[in-house]
Amino acid sequence: MSQDSASYKELHKPSHSFKTRDDYLNHELQILSVKRWRPNLPFKDYRIEWEDLIPGMAATIGKIVMVAAVVGAFAAPLGLSPEFVIENVRYELLIAAVLFVVLISGFLNPSANLAGTHGPLLPLVPLMVASGGHPMALGLLIGVLGFLLGITKGGSLLARLTSNGVCGGLLLYLGFIGITGQVKKLFEWAEGFNMGYLAFVVLIATIVMFAWLEHIKKRWLAIPLGAVMAAVIALAIGAPFEFTTSPGMPNLNPAYWWGENTGWQLGLPDWSHFVAVLPFAVLAVAMWSPDFLGQQVFQKLSYPKNSENAYMNIDDTMIAASSRQAIGSALGGGNIASSWGTYIIPASIARRPIPGGAIITGLLCVIAAIWGYPMDLAIWPPVLCVALIVGVFLPLMEAGMQMTREGKTTQSAALVVISSVLVNPVFGWSFTMLLDNLGIVGCKERALDLGKAGRWLIPSITFIVLCTVMALIGMFPGVPAIMSSFRV
């Protein structure tokens, strides 16, 4: 029986039949053959292994941290309490786990990565609120626009038009900015109680631990080991910590969350709210393509040959993320959806496909939401900063370096970094993709093979649309927003 015609269950072999555990994990990736938008069952279509705990733990920590950051960014200018933020985060964990993580990525379509949180849009949330934006209006528009991009396969098209140099430069920028941001946050936290040296000790220990794990080829342990190590060091030195979130269930009634005097205290959105958030919704969806591409590329660099069936499908992930966004917002959640980077990157390092870890992630999210106490530990700065550094941002930088080792790719990568520093990663990606595909920088032979549409038409339209949106809301440094309502 050929491997192409055989099912996963027929091709699966027990781990003891392989010389090493790595050989077994590689074989599991190579024989995976999940069905898209049809039922996939554990132990029939895929296995759940103990390595799936690694991305599951990282994803749960990342989810709590990122949703708390997004909801908090909405809540602060609206005058909502920290208790509201915690309650909404617990609600979001249940929405994500029950309706999407397990149901879609673990059952209906394991080719779609888990729908996570849109971190790059976080700095713009206060501007959205100040401009009259409404969380539900933003979520519904992102859901509609993202769904249209996914079903028309626009996401995978833009990914194909992004060269290794452009993608590598984007990964380098995102990785470096992420690391510097987490280091800054950790020092600010430690200096808040006059123990700045604590941050230095934790970070030095993290670097040594990461190097040691790389030496013994156990990098997939970086997140749990790093989180535990950071917590132990911080507590031993005397950092303050206490559990405050008690067990319980959040309010599950959407009418409560969108009431005039309860939940968000905003009521339902009207047409003016949709107009106010439209530019941000367009920008959010535009950010998906480079973000999703970077995650898929990391899979390709981490997985063995002939593992194509285990790669995340960019268009399916967009459909899942947009559905999760629209439904989550309608129910009362404050999350802004994207592909779950704190899941897929650790899963790639651990050489695990999407579905097994999705089941574990869903279970851990439900436990964290109901139990409450794990949320306090996950958002404690030593734990969250170290987990994000070793589980997301360092691997992103490494992948970017691997993609930009050739001379022709370094030109494009450098321009992406400079352009991203000048404006933002969306501008850097779209601008450099246009220059790269025109053959002005990068590989000129590649540019000639793209055809007119791929060479200049699609990149030009993408760049012009995104620049128009950014000009409307005032994202160009030193240039006032064209729309007066965004001049704050």
PyMOL commands that set and color helices and strands:
alter all, ss='L'
color gray80, all
select helices_A, chain A and resi 8-11+15-17+21-31+50-78+82-108+119-130+135-151+154-160+164-191+196-215+219-237+254-257+271-302+308-310+314-331+341-349+354-371+373-378+381-403+407-422+425-437+444-448+451-473+484-486
alter helices_A, ss='H'
color red, helices_A
deselect
rebuild
show_as cartoon
